[in-house]
Amino acid sequence: MTTATLKVKGMTCGHCVRAVSDALGGLDGVESADVDLDRGRAVVRYDEERVDTARMVEAVSDEGYTAEEEAAT
């Protein structure tokens, strides 16, 4: 399993968090998605052989939000 952090823009409420969480959690290969409204982030644990961050960004975008992978520090 691998972990990625996505910067998510456009979330303003708990409904937004739920929409992003459900979009990410619904992807085949995603084990967990911890979405934080205050930080504007989603920490995603996933199987890199089944899904990639580009697909995660697309899933978030499909819900009406903007996302990009944060660079590892």
N, C-alpha and C positions, 0 to 999 in steps of 0.2 A: 504494500500500500504506500501511496505517496500523498503528501499534503501540499495544497496550493492555497494561497491567499488571493482573493479577488477583491479589488476595490470596486464598490458598487455605488453609483450615483443615482439620485432620484428617489431614494426611499425616504418617506416622511412619517410613517406610522407602523403600527403592528401589522396591519394588513399587508403592507409592502414587504415586511420581513417574512411573513407567511408565504406570500407569492414567490419570493426569491428562494426561500427554503424549499418549497414544494417543487419549483422548477428544477433546482439542482438535485434534490433528493429523488426525483423521478427519472433521472438519467441512469441507464444501465452502467454499472461500474462505480457509482458513487455510494460510498458506505455511510458518510455523514456530511452534513452541511450546517455549520454553526454561523448563523447570520447575526451580525451586531449592528443595530440601527445607529447607535451613537458614534461608532467608529466608521460606519459606512463600509463594512467589510464582510466577507464570507470566507470562513476557513473550511476548506473542503478536503475530506479524506477520500481517496479514490484509487481504483485499480487502473494504472496507466496503460494496461494492455486492452482495456475495454472502453475507456473514454479519455479525452484530452481536454486541456483547458480551453481550447478554441470552441469546443462543443459546449462547455459550461458557459462561456461568455455569450454564445448564441442563445442558449436557453434563457439566460437572464434578460437578454435583449428582447427575446420573444414576449417577455412579460412587460416590456415597456421601460426597462431600466438600462443604464449604461454600466458596463463592467469591463475591467481589464485586469490582467494578472499583475500583482505587485511583484517587483523584483525581490529576490531573496537577499536578505541582509547578512 
